[in-house]
Amino acid sequence: MIITENLSHPPSLGKYLEKSVEFAFTKMNLKVPFGNKREIHTSNCSIFWIIALGNPETIVKRKVIASLTKSLTNPNISRKICISIDFKEFENELKAIFGASIVIILLPVIGDPKFQKYPMTPGLYDGKPLSTNEKNPYIPQPQTTPLNSESIVGFYMAKILSRMLQGEKILSISIGLPQKAMIEISRSCNLQCFLCPVGNSQAKQMPFMSATMFENIIDLIAPTIWKAKLYNYGEPLLHPQLPDFIKLTKRKGIEKVEISTNGVLLDRSLSVSLIDSKLDFIRISIDGIDQNIYEKYRRGGNVNIVWHNIREFRKLRNAMGKSLPIIEVQCLATCHTEYSLNELEQKALDNGADRFRVKTFNVFMSGERFANLGKHYLPLNHKLSRYLDHSELGYKDRYSLSKCNWPLQRLVILADGTIVPCCYDYNADFVLGSFKNSREHWWWTSKRKDFINRLNRSLNSIRICSHCPVGVPDLTAKRNV
């Protein structure tokens, strides 16, 4: 349990952070009970979390110091006390008084203009002005909605609290480190999908990621990463150590692990291993309700095998008494699938999927020169497309964000250990770092700084960015719009 005491000025600021952390825990698939200060005498707590954000007036400082002094002698507090503040000077004062008895997390105030001093962490509202109270600009108003939940500083705080709950010793943590990682463990695939750069041989060939490299990566990123996707291009089920990789990732403290697969290789033995590994989420792509439609895009696959594998996977999950991994069936919205989406959704649910998703089709998946081929797959129903116009291929507003946060928040690693800006850079045209030979300088490198500066100056001057919807929008087809 986490017991909280909000000593922020104004109080709404600390409450807002607390709610952001609770939201983050739900996204991380963690059920963490919260309590307030008055419960500290009636129930044992693992963490006592003091939130002291905003203006650190003398009276607020006195309250924080008094609360810490009293709490350090409380037998109900079984682990270190965590305090969140946003002033370096106050951090130094607390360290001088309490030393290593507390964990101090220096956080930028949500909604505070000085949050812009943290260039590696985009603000809660992605640079757009907050709607504020005229009397106190620190108070976020209820009608203000976060544009990108993944930017919330609460995710960093939730990650820290999660590590403390697991018994890890927390000394310090950088708010500037990434929150999510995409690790391409396999660059090989058993299918030859038309627009996939692996399927059409546009992507450079690479061997499977080695176990040594994978473990080195996880050791370095686990302190701040809360979600790891063990895929990019290629089929992750081909990697012989996939279940072991998932177990290692979870054991090192990364809360959520996902894979995306075509599902053809999901036999009984592998299914048992994946369920047992504590995998959180598996996405299975089926682009067609029957073989005739399916093979229009998924060359080399058998849709009947995939349907069988989904049914068996769900039966095994039930038999093992598990609720995870969540099973999602995904279909690309194309001119071949658009007329059977409702039927496909029902079939997916009937065969054991927990949910069904329709994703808009990306004609630029293999670069600009394949776009004309991609156009032939676009749905006739424009509601199912991410593009405003199928001749010019400009993006609809709802599929774009105001800026790109991938190089700021997400770590993308190719199978050979090369670090790139995002999943569009499948041939490492922009190398931001590497795990091949060194464990140092893997994140905030000079190359990453240069790429971000160039991105901010002129996004369209970067080839991989010129045909991107920008940022991390939800590319699910809006079927009811």
C-alpha positions, 0 to 999 in steps of 0.5 A, a space after each residue: 500500500 502507498 500512504 500519501 500526504 499532500 503538503 503541496 502549495 496549492 494542494 490541488 497540485 499534489 492531488 493532480 500528481 497523485 491522480 496521474 500516478 494512479 492512472 499510470 499504475 493502471 496503464 502498467 497493469 499494476 493494482 496498487 492500493 492508495 491511502 491517505 495520512 489518517 490511515 497510517 496508524 491503522 494499516 501497514 504501508 510499504 511506502 509513505 509518500 509525501 508530495 510537496 510541490 509548488 511554492 516552498 514557503 517556510 510553513 510548507 517546509 516546516 510541515 514537511 520536516 515535521 512529518 518526516 521526523 514523526 514518520 521515521 519513528 512510525 513502526 507501520 512504515 516498513 520501507 523508506 519514505 518517498 518525498 516528491 519536491 521540485 526545488 533543488 535547494 529544498 532537496 539539499 536541506 532535506 538531505 542535510 537533515 535526514 541523509 539516506 533515510 528518505 528517497 527524494 525525487 526532484 520533479 518539475 511541477 505539473 503545469 508550471 512554466 519552469 517545467 520547460 527547463 527540463 528539455 528531455 521531458 516534454 510537459 504534460 500538455 505538450 507545450 500547449 498553454 494550460 487553462 489556469 486560474 487567474 489568481 493562481 497559475 499553478 492550478 490546472 483546471 478540470 476542463 484541461 485534458 492531457 493531449 498525450 498521457 505518455 508525457 505525464 510526469 506521473 509515469 516517472 513517479 509511478 515507476 519509482 514507487 513500483 520499484 520501491 514496492 518491489 524492494 529495490 534500493 532507490 538512490 536517484 533517478 533521472 527524469 530525462 531517461 526514456 519511459 518506453 522501449 521497443 527492442 527488435 529481438 528478431 529481424 527475420 520473418 516467416 511471411 513476406 507481406 507486401 509493404 513490410 520492409 522485411 517481407 519485401 527485402 528493403 530492410 537490412 538483414 540482421 541475426 537474432 539479438 544475442 542473449 548477452 546483448 539483451 540482458 545488458 540492455 535490460 540492465 541499463 534501461 530497467 530503472 525508468 522503462 515501464 513498458 518494453 515491446 519486444 518487436 519492431 520489424 520481424 517476427 518475435 516468435 522466431 527467436 528461440 529465447 523469447 520466453 526467457 527474454 520476457 521472464 528476464 525483462 519482468 524479473 528486472 522490474 519492467 512492469 509491462 511487456 508486449 509482443 506483436 506477431 502474425 500468430 502462425 508459429 503460436 503452437 501449444 508449447 510456445 503458447 504455454 511458455 509465453 503465458 507462463 513467462 508473465 507476458 502482459 499483452 500479445 497482438 495477433 495480426 489477421 488481415 482477412 476473415 478467410 484465406 482468400 482475403 488474408 493472402 492478399 497482403 499476408 503472403 506465405 501465411 495460412 489464416 486457418 492456422 492462425 485462428 486455430 492458434 488463437 483458440 488454443 491459446 485462449 483455452 490454455 490461458 483459461 486452463 492455467 488460471 491466468 488473465 494475462 496476456 491480453 489477446 488482441 486481434 488486429 486487422 489492417 483497414 484495406 480495400 480487401 478487409 473493409 467490407 468484413 470488419 464487423 464479421 471479423 471482429 465477431 469471429 475474433 471475439 468468438 475465437 478467444 480474443 479479448 479485444 479487436 482493433 482496426 489499424 489504418 494502413 500505412 502506405 509509407 511503411 517501406 518508404 516513399 518509392 513503395 507508396 504507389 503500391 500502398 495506395 492500391 491497398 487503401 480502403 474506399 471508405 475514407 473513414 477507415 483511412 489515416 489520409 485526408 486525400 488518397 492522391 496527396 496522402 496528407 494526414 487527417 488532423 486526428 492522426 497527427 500530433 503537434 510535435 514528435 516525442 519519440 526521440 525524447 521519450 522512447 528508446 528504439 533498438 534494432 536487432 544488432 543493438 543500434 539505437 535509432 530515433 523511431 520505428 520508421 528508421 529500419 535501416 538505421 539512417 540516423 544512428 543515435 547510439 549503440 549497445 554493440 560495444 559499449 554500455 555507456 552513453 546510450 541515451 542522451 548522446 550528442 547524436 540524439 541532441 543533434 537529431 532533436 535539434 534538426 527535428 525542431 528546426 525542420 521536420 520535413 527535411 528529415 526523410 523518415 519524418 517527411 511522411 510520418 503522422 508525427 509523434 505517437 498518435 492513435 492510428 486505430 481506424 475511427 470506424 464510427 466517425 
